[in-house]
Amino acid sequence: MYQNDAQKVLTGEVRLSYANLIVPRPPQQGGDPKYSVTLLIPKSDKDTLGRIETAIKEAADTFRQRNGSASLPAKPNTTLHDGDGVRDSGEPYGPECKGCMVI
């Protein structure tokens, strides 16, 4: 039996961007409509960011224990991104993301 060991993280105050909380929206790549939101976490909220980074590390460690140490790269991709940087596409994040980490 599969047991979900997902980490839960309580955040401090965050801003919501692209909030689709009332009506689900289909993904840009197509597919079934889903509820979604982008969280903007101020970089000054070290407590929340520390809890998120700890949860990411614990999830990766658990995955490696179950699937072998070489099952993930040393630094796996995550959904936590620097809003002052650029997206995978090379485009910068929008001005609303400045000074924030983005999930």
N, C-alpha and C positions, 0 to 999 in steps of 0.2 A: 504494500500500500504506500502510495506517495504521500508524504507529509510536506505541506508548504511551510518552509522555514523563513519566509519573507521577513525582512527587518522592518519594523515600524519606527518612524522618526517623527517626533513632535517638533514642529518648527516654531520659531518666533513669528513676528509679524512679517508677512510677505505681501507682494502685490501680485495680482492675477492679470495675465495678458492672454489674449486670444481665448477668452473663457467661453466655452460651449457647454454650459451647465444646464440650460433649460431645454434646448433642442439639440439633439446629436447632429454632428456634421460629418459628411464622408471625408476620408483622408484625400489629400491632393493626388496621391498615386492611385486612387480608386479603392473601392471596397465598401463594406457596410458602414453606415453612419455610426459614430461613437461620440460619447461625451468626452471632453478633453479640456485641459487648461495648461498654460505655461506659467510656472512659478518664477517670480523674480525675487531673489533673496539678496538683500543688501550685503556687500562684502564686509561691512562693519559688524554683521551678526556672526561673530566667530563661534558662538555656542552652537547655533543651528548648523553652520557649515561643518564644524567638527563632528557633530552627531551624524551628519550625512556621510562624511568621508569615512567614519568608523563603520557605519552600516555597509558601505560599499566594500570596504576591506574585509569585513566579516563574511559577507556573502561570497566574495571571491575565494576566501580561504575555505569555506564550507564546500564550495563547488570543486575546488582542487582536491580536497580530502576525499570526496566521493568519486572523482573522475580521474585522479592522477595529477601529479604536480605539473605536468606539461600540457594539461588540458586548456589552460588559459595563458595568454601572453603575460609577461611580467607586469605590464601596465595595460589592463583591458580597457576598451572603450566604455564610457559610461554616459549617462544622460545629463551629467553636471558639466556645464560649459561656462566659460568666462564671457560675460556680456560685453566686455571691452575688446574682445578678440574678433575673430572671423568664424563664420560657419564652415562646415566641411566643404561647401560649394565655393568658398573663397570670398563670399559676400560678407560685409560686416553686419553685426547684429544691429537692430534698430536703435534709435536714440533712447527709447524707453528702457533698454537693457544696460545702459551705461552705469557703471558703479555697482553692478549686480552680478551674481552668479545665476545662471538660467537652467531650469529643469523643464 
